[in-house]
């Protein structure tokens, strides 16, 4: 069969949130007398909540238990989203356009509470048949767990899914799951060339997410 489902990442694909995550995490690390590194945000992109909070506590020297780090950062992000959700141009239209032709899933590294908040404010909750955070599976991206689980919940073979991703870890994750892969890289956090080379197609914006791009036909 052809493509039966489209699975979107959220951060960096539907919302321009990576700069916001970076600022919130950076300021928190500084506040807690940690050691922020130039590549810290890139390393955390795709990590599950447990993974990035442990990284901040252990590797960046934040003087709080990982569980407290996670709680604090999620609360700070929720406050930001309550004021404004930084939807990328064409995001809502792309989701609604795709939902007219395919079943949709969401495979995100954001915690479930933030996913729900973003989708509610964007008016997109009803567009997705399966929504999953990496915190609900065994491993975060680049492991394929979140994509494989979304496909399972959609009752679709992963090879009959198209994934839309932006980051190195996200691209590796969707590729490892065996999905057709569309890269929508963000210029501020470009994926490494080897990961980008795995994509079946690369788009500059979501207006380019056409039927032909999704299906490869």
N, C-alpha and C positions, 0 to 999 in steps of 0.2 A: 504494500500500500504506500501512498505518498505521505507527506507530512500531515500528521493528525493533531498535533498540539504545538503551541509556541510557549516556551518557558522564559520569562523575563527575570533578569537580575533587577534589583531596585536601585541601590546606591551607585551612582555614576551612569546608570542607564535611564531610569525614569526621573531621578532627582539628582541635582548637582550638590550632593551632600558631602563628598569626600573633603573639600576644603573646610567644611563646618566640623566634621569629625576631627580633622587635624587640629583646628584651633582649640576645640574643647579639650581634646586630649593633651595638647601641648601646654595649655594654660594650667590644667590640672597637675601635670607632672611638675611644672615649675612651682606651683603652689605647695606641692608636697615634697619639695626639695629633691626631686628626682633628676635624672640625666636624660633629657630629650636628645635624640640623635637625628641627623638630617634625613635618614631613611626610615625612621620609625613608622610613619604613617603608611608608607608603601608596604612595609613588612606586615602591618596589621590588616591591610585590605584583604578581605576574604576569610580572616580568622573568625571562629565562633566567639561568642561572648566569653566563655570560659578560657579560650586560648588567648584572646587579646588582653583580658584583665590580668591573667597570669603573667603575660609578657610585660605589662606595665609594672606589675609588682616586683617581678623577679629580675627582669633585664634592664628596666628603666629606673629601678630603685625607688619606686613610690612606696612610702612608708605606711601602707595600709594593706590589709588582707585583700586578696584578689576579689573576694565576694563583695567587699565594700567598694573597691574600685569600680566594679561593674555597676553596682547600684547607683553610685554617685554620677558616673558618666551617662548612664541611661536617663537619669533624672534631668541632667543638664541638657541632653539632646531633646528630650520631650518638651522642655521649656522653650527651646529654640523652635521646634516644629509647631508648637501651639501658637507661636507668633507668626510663623511663616514657613510654608513647605516650599523649598526651592525646586519646583518642577522644571525639568528641562523642556525647551521648546519642542512642541510636537508630541510630548509624552502621552498626554491623555488621548489625543487623536490617534496615535499609533496603537495604543491598547484597544481602543474601541473599534478601530478598523480591523485589527487582527481578530477580535472576538466575534466579528461577523462571519469569519471563515473557519476558525479553529477553536478548539478548547484551549484555555489559557491556564498556565501555572506561574507561580512566582517562587523563585529560589534565592533567598536573600541571606546575607550574613548579619543583617541587623536583628536585634532581638524582637521577638514577636510583638511586644507592646508598641515598639516604634513602627513596625510594619503596619499594624492595625491603625495607628494614628495617621500615618501618611496616606494610606489608602482611603481612609474615611474622609480626610480633608480634601483629597483629590477627587472624591466621588467615584472611586474605581473598585470598591470592595466587591460589588456584584459581578465584576468582569472576570474574576479569577475563580476557577473551579477547585484549585488547590493552592494554598499559600503555606510556605514552610520557611522557618528560620534554621540556620545551621546549629543554633543552640538546642534544637530538638532532635538532632541526629548525632551519630558518634563522632564525626570529624568535620571540621570546617573545610572550606576550599583551601588548597587545590584538590583535596580528596573529592571523589565524585558523589559522596553519600547524599547530599542534599538534592542533587539532580536526579539520581536514581530513585530516591524516595518520592519526589514529586511525580515522576513518570508512573511509578507504581500506584500512587493515589489517583492519578488520572486514568488508570487502566490502559496505558499506552506504552508500547515498546519504546525504550529510549532512542533507538535508531529512527523512529518515526516522529521524533521531536526536533524542533529547531530551538536553540538557545540563543539569547541575546545578552552578550556580556561586554564588559569594558576593561577589566583589570587582568593582570597576569594570572593571579590565582583563580579568578573566575573562568578565564579562558581554559586554563588547564583542567579545571574541575568539569566543565561541560564536555570538553573533548574526551576526558577519561570516561565519562558516562556514555560515550558513543553517539552523542547528538550532533546533528548538523549545527554548525557554529557560525554565528554572525557576530563580528566584533564591531563595537561602537565605542572606540577608545576616547578617553577624555585627554585633552592636551596637557592638563596640569599633572596628570598621573599616567603617562603612557605605558602600556604594557611592554615587556621586553620583546625584542624582535622574534625570538624563538616561539614565544607564546602567540604572538600576532600571526605568525606564519601558519598556525594550526587552523585559522579561520577559513571557512569556505567562502566568506564574503566579508568585506570591510565597508562600513558606512560612516559618513561624516556626521549625520544627524538622523533623527528618527523619521523624518519625512521620506527618507530613502528606504525605509523598511516596507518595501512593496511585496506583492504576492510573488513576483519573480525572484526577489532576493530570499524570501522565506523558504520557497520550495526549491530554488536552484534550477527552475525550468525556464 
